[in-house]
Amino acid sequence: MKFYEWVPLEEIVNFTGFDLKDVEYLLANLAPNKLIQRDIKTYEGYRIYFEAYDLLALNTFVKRGSVNALGEIIGIGKESVVYEATGGIIDRHVIIKFHREGKMSFRHVRVKRETTGDRRHLSWLYAARLAAKKEHDALVALYPKFTFPSL
């Protein structure tokens, strides 16, 4: 979604290396769970919801051993949702922050945020990723003794 607002079906097929029928089957199973959206106005294209992006991030953290269990929501704001979790070998307490840049109230993210640069197209999902990266880099610089995993 870095290059498309709605990713063409052909691009998904090319990126995944799956057959068209397999991609259509998988997309059909993701849609009822509100993990993706489909648009057919100018061409058949798809985009993922924030929740799907969150699941991809959680999958990465679980595979790395950074997260073992997701806990309660400890904060919700206009740009993020924060969860408590456990992670690592010793089940230490960790915090996971999922960014929601622009989802609720920022219609002019490009003007208000320097993380977006001069990009012609910018999906909300990619804007959230850029904001998260900027925040991660600031935390690493401010608290060098702590670990801040990123994707």
C-alpha positions in Angstrom: 0.0 0.0 0.0 3.0 2.3 -0.1 2.5 2.9 -3.8 -1.3 2.4 -4.1 -4.4 3.5 -2.3 -6.1 0.4 -3.7 -3.6 -2.4 -4.6 -4.5 -4.0 -7.9 -5.3 -7.7 -7.8 -2.5 -8.3 -10.3 0.0 -6.7 -8.0 -1.1 -8.9 -5.1 -0.7 -12.0 -7.4 2.7 -10.9 -8.5 3.9 -10.0 -5.0 2.7 -13.2 -3.3 3.6 -15.6 -6.1 0.3 -17.4 -5.6 -2.1 -18.4 -8.4 -4.9 -15.9 -9.1 -7.5 -18.4 -7.8 -5.6 -18.9 -4.5 -5.3 -15.1 -4.1 -9.0 -14.6 -4.7 -9.9 -17.4 -2.2 -7.6 -15.9 0.5 -9.0 -12.4 -0.1 -12.6 -13.7 0.0 -11.8 -15.2 3.5 -10.2 -12.0 4.8 -13.1 -9.6 3.8 -15.8 -11.0 6.1 -13.5 -10.5 9.1 -13.1 -6.8 8.1 -9.3 -7.2 7.5 -9.4 -6.0 3.9 -11.6 -3.8 1.7 -12.3 -4.3 -2.0 -12.9 -1.5 -4.5 -13.9 -2.0 -8.2 -14.7 1.6 -9.3 -11.8 1.9 -11.8 -10.1 -1.5 -11.3 -10.3 -4.3 -8.8 -8.1 -3.3 -5.9 -7.7 -4.0 -2.2 -6.5 -2.4 0.9 -6.0 -3.7 4.4 -7.6 -2.2 7.5 -5.5 -1.1 10.5 -6.5 -4.3 12.3 -4.9 -6.5 9.6 -1.7 -4.5 9.8 -1.8 -4.9 13.6 -2.1 -8.7 13.2 0.9 -8.8 10.8 2.9 -6.8 13.4 1.8 -9.1 16.2 2.7 -12.1 14.2 6.2 -10.7 13.7 6.7 -10.0 17.4 5.4 -13.5 18.4 7.8 -15.2 15.9 10.7 -13.1 17.3 9.7 -14.0 20.9 9.2 -10.3 21.8 5.5 -10.9 22.6 3.9 -14.0 24.2 0.4 -12.7 25.1 -1.6 -9.5 24.5 -3.3 -8.0 27.5 -5.8 -5.3 28.2 -6.1 -2.0 26.4 -4.5 0.6 28.6 -5.0 3.7 26.5 -6.9 4.9 23.4 -6.2 8.2 21.7 -7.0 9.8 18.4 -3.8 8.4 16.9 -3.1 5.1 18.7 -4.3 2.2 20.8 -1.9 1.0 23.6 -2.0 -2.5 25.0 -0.2 -4.2 27.9 1.4 -7.5 27.0 4.0 -10.0 28.1 7.1 -10.9 26.2 10.4 -12.5 26.1 11.7 -15.7 27.8 10.8 -14.5 31.3 7.3 -13.1 30.5 8.3 -9.5 31.3 5.7 -6.8 31.0 5.8 -4.9 27.7 3.7 -2.2 26.1 2.5 -2.3 22.5 1.4 0.8 20.7 -0.6 0.5 17.4 -0.7 3.8 15.5 -3.8 5.1 13.9 -2.4 8.1 12.1 -5.2 10.1 10.6 -7.9 7.5 11.0 -10.2 9.6 13.1 -9.5 13.3 12.7 -6.6 14.1 10.5 -7.8 14.8 7.0 -4.7 16.8 6.0 -2.0 14.7 7.4 0.3 15.7 4.5 0.2 19.4 5.6 0.4 18.7 9.4 3.0 16.0 9.6 6.6 16.3 8.4 6.9 12.5 8.3 5.0 12.4 5.1 7.4 14.4 3.0 6.4 15.4 -0.6 4.7 12.1 -1.5 1.9 12.4 -4.1 0.0 9.4 -2.7 0.0 8.5 1.0 -2.3 5.9 2.5 -3.3 6.2 6.1 -1.6 3.0 6.9 1.7 4.2 5.5 1.4 7.5 7.3 0.9 5.5 10.5 4.0 3.5 9.8 6.1 6.6 9.2 4.8 8.2 12.4 5.6 5.0 14.4 9.1 4.9 13.0 9.7 8.5 14.0 8.4 7.8 17.5 10.5 4.6 17.7 13.7 6.5 16.7 13.0 9.2 19.4 12.5 6.6 22.1 15.7 4.9 21.2 17.6 8.2 21.4 16.0 9.3 24.7 16.2 5.9 26.5 19.2 4.0 25.2 19.1 1.5 28.1 15.7 0.2 27.1 14.8 -2.1 24.2 12.2 -0.9 21.7 11.6 -3.6 19.0 10.4 -2.4 15.7 9.2 -4.0 12.5 
